Amino acid sequence: MTTTDRSHRRESSEQAEREVSEDQRDNTILNIMLCGASYPWTVDELVREVQDTEAADAVARLTEAGLVHRIGEFVFPTRTARRSDELQVGAI
């Protein structure tokens, strides 16, 4: 195996780890919003709740995916996200 091959594999592995952690972070943020008794949340509240400054990035990804509505600093789960949670879509 060449040095280039090893470097490429390491980069691929690091990329996969980042993607998994992003998915986990997105899931955590969405679950907080779905399980909370009240919403809307502010992005700052979510950052404090999970003690992770990258929570704001998770909110942006969830918004782009259509799972979260964002109005200014306020965010709340879409009706689709709430319904899929009720149906446990993706549950094994």
N, C-alpha and C positions, 0 to 999 in steps of 0.2 A: 504494500500500500504506500502510495507516495505521500509526501508532506501535504500536497494540495488536497488529496482525497481526505486525509485526516482532518485538515482544517475545515473542509466543506462539511464533513460529518459533524464536527463540533458545532459549527454555526447552525446546522439544521437542528441539532439537539437543543441548543440554546433557544432557537426560535420556537420549537415545540413546547419547551418549558414556559416561555413567556405567554404563548397562546393559551395553555392550560390555566395558568394563573389568571389571565384576563377573563377566561370563561368562569372560573371560580369566583372572581371578584364581581363580575356581572350578575352571577347567580345570587350571591350574597346580598347585593344591593337590591335586586328585584324582590327577593324573599323578605327583606326588611320592609319594603314598601307594601308588599301584599299581606304580610302578617300583622302589620301595625294597625292599631285600632283607628288611627286617624291619619289623614293626609289632606292636603298636600304636605310634602316635606320640602325643606330647602336643601340645596346641594350642600351647604355648610353643615346642616344637621346630619346629613348622611355621612359626610367626611368625619365628623366628630363621633358618630355612632360606631363606625367601623375602625376608627383611628387609623385611617389610611388616606393620604392625600390624593392617591390615584382613584379614589371613589368618583371624583368628578369626571374622569375619563370613562369610567364604567357607565355613568349616567349618559354621557354623550353617545356611547356605543348603543345603549339601550334605546335612546331616543331615535338614533338612525335606524335601528331595527324595527321601530314601530311598537315597542313594548312600553314606552314611557312617554307621556306628554310633558312638555316643558314650557312653562310660561314665565319668562324672566328667570328668577332664581327658584321658582316653585316647580316641583316635579311630582307626578303621580302616575300610577300604572294605568295603562289603557284598559278599556273594557275587554279587549281581546286577551290581554295578559291576565286579567282577573278571572275571566271565564276559563282559560286554559289551566289556570291554577286550580280552579274548582273541579275541573275534569281530570286533573293530574296528568296533563299531556306531557309525554316524555318520561313518565314514571315507569320504572321496571317492576 
